[in-house]
Amino acid sequence: MARRKSPLVSALFKLTRAGVRQSTKIGKAATRQGIAAGGRLASSARHVMSGIATPADAPAAVTGGRWHEGRWGLGPLAMRRYRLFIPTGASTRRPIPLLLLLHGCAQDTAAFAASTRCAAVARERGFAVLMPEQAQEANPQRCWNWFGSDARVGMETRILMAIVDHAVSGHPRIGGPLFAIGLSAGGSMALTLGLEHPERFVAVGSHSGAAPHSAVTPLQAGQTMRGRRSPDAEPIARALNGRAAPPLLLIHGDFDPVVSFANAETSAGLWADLLPEGTKMSVASGEIRRGSRRRITRQDWKVGRQTYVRLLRVHGMGHAWSGGAAGQAFSDPEGPDALRLAWQFFAAVMERAPDKAV
């Protein structure tokens, strides 16, 4: 008689096999674009072995905060490494907010920390940064598995939430409000987390990410990335079961050849569709200019006086983190600093929900 596997173990094996089969083609397209955009290229051998387009040194200890490293998940077959930055000044009496920051394909936490300069922003603004790292065994291109079956995507979100809970339980100074934002596949995953756990997240954001819950197969994922496929709001609304989706920030370049800008508009439309029937919304537009950096068009969808969705269109930018460090793949140093723009939005939302904690 064959030995029966537990449902958890079976699901983990299926997740790994599906990730290898379904994501390689999608991830390679994003990787090629990122390598072309990066000014400092690693050797071919190092890239192939690591799956990282432009490897960076591990973030070092800095004045005004400390980096922690760990490994956590749902068990031996579903573990992920992570880095956690906590600025000085946090205390158990007044826990600081936590930002879950998810890298894109062909990146790891070191490369993404270098690109976003997240430690510097966290020190200035007073929040902690948690950066899980996708395992190459789960996805050869190190993409977060944003598309696939409900079981496959759900397994990934549970791993990420387990890491959040582990980090918070081990560091009581970071028990404040929880936010999430990511780049590309990480952005799609951040939105998925917000829809699956709206009670946990004060707000979520996506930078150059595909619309969530819009694809199961690689073919569908490609259609989504090209702006030819949209999610169905009805099953998402049923899963929310009366819970409100968290406020949403979208940042996207309008010259993105990997994930079409249409995905940002689609995600904004999804959030609008998830509002209760009869909800009145207004739209306000404006521009953001930061010296000689790329121009941004801002659109705010408001419910009453509160911004529910903000879409920042970065003119002339491709598939890259706006304001990212030069020399890193998927970084555009000519754009305004995306993380500072994100935290500006998150901080405003936090003022409206100061008691919502991790």
C-alpha positions, 0 to 999 in steps of 0.5 A: 500500500502506498504511503499517504502524504498529508494534505500540507505536504502534497500541496507543498510538492505541487506548489514547487512543481507548478512553480518550476513549470509555469513561471519560467517563461514569464520570469525570463521575460522580466529578467531579460528586461531588467538585465538590459536596464541594469547598468552594472551586470554580474557575470553570466555564471553568477546570474545563472547560479543565483537567478539574480540579475545584478547581485548586491552585497548584503545590507550592512549595519548602519547608524540609526538602525539594525538589520536582522536575518532569519528563515521562517515559513510553514515547515521544512518544505516551505521556508523562506529567508528574510531580512528585517530592518528596525530603526533605532528609537522604536519601543514596546510602549509605542510599536512602529509600523511595519512595511512588507516589501516584496522584491521582483523577479531576478532579485533577492532582498540584498538587491532590492534593499540596494535599489530602494534604499529602504533602510534610509527611508525607514530611518527617516520616517520611523517604520520597520521593513520586512523583506522576505526572499523567494526561494529559487526552488519555488520559482526558478526566476525568483518571482513570487507566484502571483498567478496559478490555482487558488491552492498554489497562490494561497500557499505562497500568501500563507508563507508570507503571513507566517513570516510576518507573524514570526517577525512581529512575535520576535520583535515586539517593537514592530507591532504597529500598523502593517503595510505591503508594497512590491515590485512587479510580481512582488506588487501583484503578491502585495495586492493579493495579500491585501485582498486575502487579509484585508483585516491585517493591512492598513493599505497596500501598493503595487509598483509595476505589478500585474492585476491580481487574481487575473490568471491561472495559466502561463498563457493567461498570465502573459495576456494579463501582463500585456493588458488583455485580461482582467480579474473577475470582481464577483468571486473576490467580493464573495471571498471578502465577505463584507470586509473592505479592501484596504486602500490602494497605491499604484505606481507604474511607468507608462513605457513598461514593456513587460507589464503594461500600464493598463494593469494599473488601471485594471487594478484601480478598477477592481478596487472600485468594483469591490466597493459596496453598491451605491458608493459614490466616488470622485476623481481628482487629478494632479501632477508631481514634479521633483526637479529634473526627475520624471513627471508623474500624473496622479489620480486619486479615487476618493470616497467622501474626502478620503483617498481610496485608490491613488494611481501614480503614472510615471511618464517615460519609465519602463519596468523599473523601480522609480528613483531606484539606485543606479547600477541595479536592474529594475531601477530607474534613477531618473524617477521620483523616489517610489518608496518615499511616495508610497510612505507618504500615502501610507502615512496619510491612511495610517492617520485615519486608522491609528489603532489598527495594528499587526 
